[in-house]
């Protein structure tokens, strides 16, 4: 009897682990890198994000997408210069698993160059370093995309 209960507990642990693994397989994680001040590149990044989200939604899976900007790409998330801020606002409302990260290093440099603090769009989250954020995301299992 003691062996049977041990077997049942072991089987339950294995089944639970398999269930967690299967659930993780339904979440696709993607990091998209934007480092150019080019509306075509910015729109391509947003197209990639939307296409991924739509594709996996049809398969009843979730796509967690993080768009990371640094260097000239920070303009994508600047309130005063973003050519795609309305599109980002609409996409963010429709997709809770879509995030936008702005490089703190670039933000600091741009603010110094302009002589005033650069304001980011409300959907942007500042991270200390865009390149470090991309590395962290890749270590966390995110696929890397550069449009």
C-alpha positions, 0 to 999 in steps of 0.5 A: 500500500505504501508503494502504491501511494508513493507511485500515485504521488509520483505520477501526480507530480509528473502529470503536473509538470507535463501540464505546466510544460504544455501550458508554456508551449502555448505562449510564444515570446518575441523581442522585436528590436528597433534602432532606426528613426525610420517610419518604415522600420517602425511600421514593419516592427508593428506589423510583425507584432500584429501578425504574430499576435493574430497568428497565434490567437487563431491557434488559441495560443498567446504571443508575448511581444516586447518591442525594444527601442534604442539609439535613433529608434527611440523616436518611435516612443518619443511623444514629440517625434513618434510617427506611429504613436496613434497606432501604438496606442490602439495596438496596446489597448487591443493587446495586453501582451504587447509591451514597448521598452525605451532605452534609458541610456539613449533617453538620457543622451537625447535629453542632454542633447536637446537641453530638456527631458524627452517625454515618452508616450504613455505606453513606453516603459523605460529600461536602463539599457535597451541592449541589456534588455534584449539580452535579458529577453533572449535569456528568458526564451524570447525569440529575437526579430530585427525588421 
